[in-house]
Amino acid sequence: MKIQEAYNNWAEQYDSNKNRTRDLEAISLQNTLQNIPFETCLEIGCGTGKNTEWLIQKAQEVVAVDFSEGMLAVAQEKINSDKVEFHHGDITKKWNFATKQFDLVTFSLVLEHIENLSDIFKKAADFVVTGGIVYVGELHPFKQYQGTKARFESDNGQQVLTCFSHHISDFTQAAKQNGFQIAEINEYFDDDNRNALPRILTLLLKKR
């Protein structure tokens, strides 16, 4: 199913559905960024604002972007803060929603829907300050290898979204090619069970 249409349809029930990937990625973002100072943040894939609410507790300014008008509508209804600006945007095109460089750029459960990682990291490099940080939180490739994809139940049955499998080396090579050094890689497990396959992969990148 096409990404924009799918997330528009999913928006109304996204927060209430059982979703281990959504919930664990929120934990991973907070764990990864809790000790990192930042005043400005460009949040790519803000969705219904699950991470926006936490980011505005640390940042003075958050520009929150999503491809889905439905998801943005939910986020804007939930969050009333002069620290955040919500924008509709397609990150595969020109980033008209960004007009300056930020201390932090975050990607949450976004890049599985993007075929060309290098293009996205190139754009991210343009909009993060030197020494700034990029956070990536994604469904782990090991889960993708088993066929796990973003999906939800609708009145028309189960909807499975268009996804692309990216190996860990795909992320790291695309990052290095576009001026980032790999500061940290972590994996998060359901119920912290490290004998099972990890669900979430996180990368912390620093612009050289």
C-alpha positions as a Markdown table, in Angstrom:
| # | Residue | x | y | z |
|---|---|---|---|---|
| 1 | Met | 0.0 | 0.0 | 0.0 |
| 2 | Lys | 1.3 | 3.5 | -0.8 |
| 3 | Ile | 2.9 | 5.2 | 2.2 |
| 4 | Gln | 0.9 | 8.4 | 2.3 |
| 5 | Glu | -2.5 | 6.8 | 1.8 |
| 6 | Ala | -1.7 | 4.1 | 4.3 |
| 7 | Tyr | -0.6 | 6.4 | 7.1 |
| 8 | Asn | -3.6 | 8.7 | 6.5 |
| 9 | Asn | -5.9 | 5.6 | 6.9 |
| 10 | Trp | -3.9 | 4.5 | 9.9 |
| 11 | Ala | -3.8 | 7.8 | 11.7 |
| 12 | Glu | -7.1 | 7.6 | 13.6 |
| 13 | Gln | -6.1 | 4.3 | 15.3 |
| 14 | Tyr | -2.3 | 4.6 | 15.3 |
| 15 | Asp | -2.1 | 5.6 | 18.9 |
| 16 | Ser | -4.5 | 3.1 | 20.2 |
| 17 | Asn | -3.4 | 0.0 | 18.3 |
| 18 | Lys | -1.0 | -2.5 | 19.9 |
| 19 | Asn | 2.3 | -1.7 | 18.3 |
| 20 | Arg | 5.5 | -3.0 | 19.8 |
| 21 | Thr | 7.7 | -1.4 | 17.1 |
| 22 | Arg | 6.2 | 2.1 | 17.8 |
| 23 | Asp | 6.5 | 1.8 | 21.5 |
| 24 | Leu | 10.0 | 0.3 | 21.6 |
| 25 | Glu | 11.3 | 3.0 | 19.2 |
| 26 | Ala | 10.0 | 5.7 | 21.5 |
| 27 | Ile | 12.0 | 4.1 | 24.3 |
| 28 | Ser | 15.1 | 3.8 | 22.2 |
| 29 | Leu | 14.9 | 7.4 | 21.1 |
| 30 | Gln | 14.7 | 8.6 | 24.7 |
| 31 | Asn | 17.5 | 6.3 | 25.9 |
| 32 | Thr | 19.7 | 7.4 | 23.0 |
| 33 | Leu | 19.2 | 11.2 | 23.3 |
| 34 | Gln | 18.6 | 11.6 | 27.1 |
| 35 | Asn | 22.2 | 12.8 | 27.8 |
| 36 | Ile | 22.7 | 14.7 | 24.5 |
| 37 | Pro | 22.1 | 18.5 | 24.7 |
| 38 | Phe | 20.3 | 20.1 | 21.8 |
| 39 | Glu | 18.3 | 23.4 | 21.4 |
| 40 | Thr | 16.9 | 22.9 | 17.9 |
| 41 | Cys | 15.6 | 19.7 | 16.4 |
| 42 | Leu | 14.3 | 18.7 | 13.0 |
| 43 | Glu | 12.0 | 15.7 | 13.5 |
| 44 | Ile | 11.5 | 13.6 | 10.4 |
| 45 | Gly | 8.5 | 11.3 | 10.6 |
| 46 | Cys | 6.8 | 12.9 | 13.6 |
| 47 | Gly | 3.6 | 10.9 | 13.0 |
| 48 | Thr | 1.1 | 11.5 | 15.7 |
| 49 | Gly | 3.6 | 13.2 | 17.9 |
| 50 | Lys | 4.7 | 10.2 | 20.0 |
| 51 | Asn | 8.3 | 11.5 | 20.1 |
| 52 | Thr | 7.5 | 15.2 | 19.7 |
| 53 | Glu | 6.1 | 15.4 | 23.2 |
| 54 | Trp | 9.4 | 14.3 | 24.6 |
| 55 | Leu | 11.6 | 16.3 | 22.3 |
| 56 | Ile | 10.0 | 19.6 | 23.2 |
| 57 | Gln | 10.8 | 18.9 | 26.8 |
| 58 | Lys | 14.5 | 19.2 | 25.9 |
| 59 | Ala | 14.6 | 21.5 | 22.9 |
| 60 | Gln | 13.7 | 25.1 | 22.5 |
| 61 | Glu | 12.5 | 24.6 | 19.0 |
| 62 | Val | 11.3 | 21.5 | 17.1 |
| 63 | Val | 10.3 | 21.4 | 13.4 |
| 64 | Ala | 8.2 | 18.3 | 13.1 |
| 65 | Val | 7.6 | 16.9 | 9.6 |
| 66 | Asp | 5.5 | 14.1 | 8.3 |
| 67 | Phe | 4.3 | 12.8 | 4.9 |
| 68 | Ser | 0.8 | 12.1 | 6.2 |
| 69 | Glu | -1.7 | 14.9 | 6.6 |
| 70 | Gly | -3.8 | 12.5 | 8.8 |
| 71 | Met | -0.9 | 11.8 | 11.2 |
| 72 | Leu | -0.1 | 15.5 | 11.4 |
| 73 | Ala | -3.7 | 16.4 | 12.2 |
| 74 | Val | -3.6 | 14.0 | 15.2 |
| 75 | Ala | -0.3 | 15.4 | 16.4 |
| 76 | Gln | -1.5 | 19.0 | 16.1 |
| 77 | Glu | -4.6 | 18.2 | 18.1 |
| 78 | Lys | -2.6 | 16.6 | 20.9 |
| 79 | Ile | 0.3 | 19.1 | 21.2 |
| 80 | Asn | -0.2 | 22.7 | 21.9 |
| 81 | Ser | 3.2 | 24.3 | 22.3 |
| 82 | Asp | 5.0 | 27.4 | 20.9 |
| 83 | Lys | 8.2 | 25.3 | 20.8 |
| 84 | Val | 6.9 | 23.2 | 17.8 |
| 85 | Glu | 6.1 | 23.9 | 14.2 |
| 86 | Phe | 4.3 | 21.1 | 12.2 |
| 87 | His | 5.0 | 20.8 | 8.5 |
| 88 | His | 3.7 | 18.4 | 5.8 |
| 89 | Gly | 6.6 | 17.3 | 3.6 |
| 90 | Asp | 8.0 | 14.6 | 1.3 |
| 91 | Ile | 11.7 | 14.0 | 2.3 |
| 92 | Thr | 12.5 | 12.5 | -1.1 |
| 93 | Lys | 12.0 | 16.0 | -2.6 |
| 94 | Lys | 13.5 | 19.4 | -1.7 |
| 95 | Trp | 13.3 | 20.1 | 2.0 |
| 96 | Asn | 11.3 | 23.3 | 1.8 |
| 97 | Phe | 10.2 | 22.7 | 5.5 |
| 98 | Ala | 13.8 | 23.4 | 6.7 |
| 99 | Thr | 15.2 | 26.9 | 6.4 |
| 100 | Lys | 18.3 | 26.6 | 8.7 |
| 101 | Gln | 20.6 | 24.1 | 10.3 |
| 102 | Phe | 19.7 | 22.2 | 13.4 |
| 103 | Asp | 21.6 | 20.7 | 16.4 |
| 104 | Leu | 19.7 | 17.4 | 15.9 |
| 105 | Val | 17.9 | 15.6 | 13.1 |
| 106 | Thr | 15.8 | 12.6 | 14.0 |
| 107 | Phe | 14.4 | 9.8 | 11.8 |
| 108 | Ser | 11.8 | 7.6 | 13.5 |
| 109 | Leu | 10.5 | 4.5 | 11.6 |
| 110 | Val | 10.9 | 6.4 | 8.3 |
| 111 | Leu | 13.8 | 5.0 | 6.4 |
| 112 | Glu | 12.2 | 1.6 | 5.8 |
| 113 | His | 9.9 | 3.4 | 3.4 |
| 114 | Ile | 12.8 | 5.1 | 1.6 |
| 115 | Glu | 14.7 | 3.3 | -1.2 |
| 116 | Asn | 17.7 | 5.7 | -1.6 |
| 117 | Leu | 19.3 | 6.2 | 1.8 |
| 118 | Ser | 22.3 | 8.1 | 0.5 |
| 119 | Asp | 20.0 | 10.9 | -0.9 |
| 120 | Ile | 18.3 | 11.3 | 2.5 |
| 121 | Phe | 21.6 | 11.4 | 4.4 |
| 122 | Lys | 23.0 | 14.0 | 2.0 |
| 123 | Lys | 20.0 | 16.2 | 2.7 |
| 124 | Ala | 20.3 | 15.6 | 6.4 |
| 125 | Ala | 23.9 | 16.7 | 6.3 |
| 126 | Asp | 22.8 | 20.0 | 4.7 |
| 127 | Phe | 20.5 | 20.7 | 7.6 |
| 128 | Val | 22.5 | 19.7 | 10.7 |
| 129 | Val | 25.3 | 21.9 | 12.2 |
| 130 | Thr | 28.9 | 20.7 | 12.1 |
| 131 | Gly | 29.3 | 18.5 | 15.1 |
| 132 | Gly | 25.6 | 18.0 | 15.2 |
| 133 | Ile | 23.7 | 14.7 | 15.7 |
| 134 | Val | 21.5 | 12.6 | 13.5 |
| 135 | Tyr | 19.4 | 9.9 | 15.3 |
| 136 | Val | 18.0 | 7.0 | 13.3 |
| 137 | Gly | 15.5 | 4.5 | 14.8 |
| 138 | Glu | 14.3 | 1.7 | 12.5 |
| 139 | Leu | 12.7 | -1.7 | 12.5 |
| 140 | His | 15.7 | -4.0 | 12.8 |
| 141 | Pro | 16.8 | -5.6 | 9.5 |
| 142 | Phe | 16.7 | -9.0 | 11.2 |
| 143 | Lys | 12.9 | -8.5 | 11.6 |
| 144 | Gln | 12.7 | -7.4 | 8.0 |
| 145 | Tyr | 14.5 | -10.6 | 6.8 |
| 146 | Gln | 11.6 | -12.5 | 8.5 |
| 147 | Gly | 9.1 | -10.6 | 6.5 |
| 148 | Thr | 8.0 | -8.1 | 9.2 |
| 149 | Lys | 6.6 | -4.9 | 7.8 |
| 150 | Ala | 4.6 | -1.9 | 8.9 |
| 151 | Arg | 0.9 | -3.1 | 8.8 |
| 152 | Phe | -2.4 | -2.4 | 10.4 |
| 153 | Glu | -6.0 | -3.8 | 10.3 |
| 154 | Ser | -8.7 | -1.8 | 8.5 |
| 155 | Asp | -12.3 | -2.3 | 7.5 |
| 156 | Asn | -10.9 | -3.7 | 4.3 |
| 157 | Gly | -8.6 | -6.2 | 6.0 |
| 158 | Gln | -4.9 | -6.0 | 6.8 |
| 159 | Gln | -3.0 | -3.2 | 5.1 |
| 160 | Val | 0.7 | -3.8 | 4.5 |
| 161 | Leu | 2.8 | -0.8 | 3.7 |
| 162 | Thr | 5.5 | -0.5 | 1.0 |
| 163 | Cys | 8.9 | -1.1 | 2.6 |
| 164 | Phe | 12.5 | -1.5 | 1.6 |
| 165 | Ser | 15.0 | -3.8 | 3.4 |
| 166 | His | 18.2 | -2.0 | 4.4 |
| 167 | His | 21.2 | -3.9 | 5.9 |
| 168 | Ile | 23.1 | -2.3 | 8.8 |
| 169 | Ser | 26.0 | -1.7 | 6.4 |
| 170 | Asp | 23.7 | 0.2 | 4.1 |
| 171 | Phe | 23.0 | 2.7 | 6.8 |
| 172 | Thr | 26.6 | 3.0 | 7.9 |
| 173 | Gln | 28.0 | 3.3 | 4.4 |
| 174 | Ala | 25.4 | 5.9 | 3.3 |
| 175 | Ala | 26.2 | 7.9 | 6.5 |
| 176 | Lys | 29.9 | 7.8 | 6.0 |
| 177 | Gln | 29.6 | 8.8 | 2.3 |
| 178 | Asn | 27.8 | 11.9 | 3.3 |
| 179 | Gly | 30.1 | 13.2 | 6.0 |
| 180 | Phe | 28.9 | 11.5 | 9.2 |
| 181 | Gln | 30.9 | 9.4 | 11.6 |
| 182 | Ile | 29.2 | 6.5 | 13.4 |
| 183 | Ala | 29.0 | 7.5 | 17.1 |
| 184 | Glu | 26.8 | 4.7 | 18.3 |
| 185 | Ile | 24.8 | 1.6 | 17.2 |
| 186 | Asn | 22.4 | -0.1 | 19.5 |
| 187 | Glu | 19.7 | -2.8 | 19.3 |
| 188 | Tyr | 16.5 | -3.0 | 21.4 |
| 189 | Phe | 14.7 | -6.2 | 22.2 |
| 190 | Asp | 11.1 | -7.1 | 23.1 |
| 191 | Asp | 10.9 | -7.4 | 26.9 |
| 192 | Asp | 14.6 | -6.9 | 26.9 |
| 193 | Asn | 15.0 | -10.5 | 25.9 |
| 194 | Arg | 18.5 | -10.6 | 24.3 |
| 195 | Asn | 18.0 | -14.3 | 23.3 |
| 196 | Ala | 15.4 | -13.2 | 20.8 |
| 197 | Leu | 15.8 | -11.2 | 17.6 |
| 198 | Pro | 16.2 | -7.4 | 18.2 |
| 199 | Arg | 13.2 | -5.3 | 17.1 |
| 200 | Ile | 14.7 | -1.8 | 16.9 |
| 201 | Leu | 18.0 | -0.7 | 15.4 |
| 202 | Thr | 19.3 | 2.8 | 16.4 |
| 203 | Leu | 22.2 | 4.7 | 15.0 |
| 204 | Leu | 23.7 | 7.9 | 16.3 |
| 205 | Leu | 25.6 | 9.8 | 13.7 |
| 206 | Lys | 27.8 | 12.9 | 14.1 |
| 207 | Lys | 28.5 | 15.4 | 11.3 |
| 208 | Arg | 32.2 | 15.8 | 10.7 |
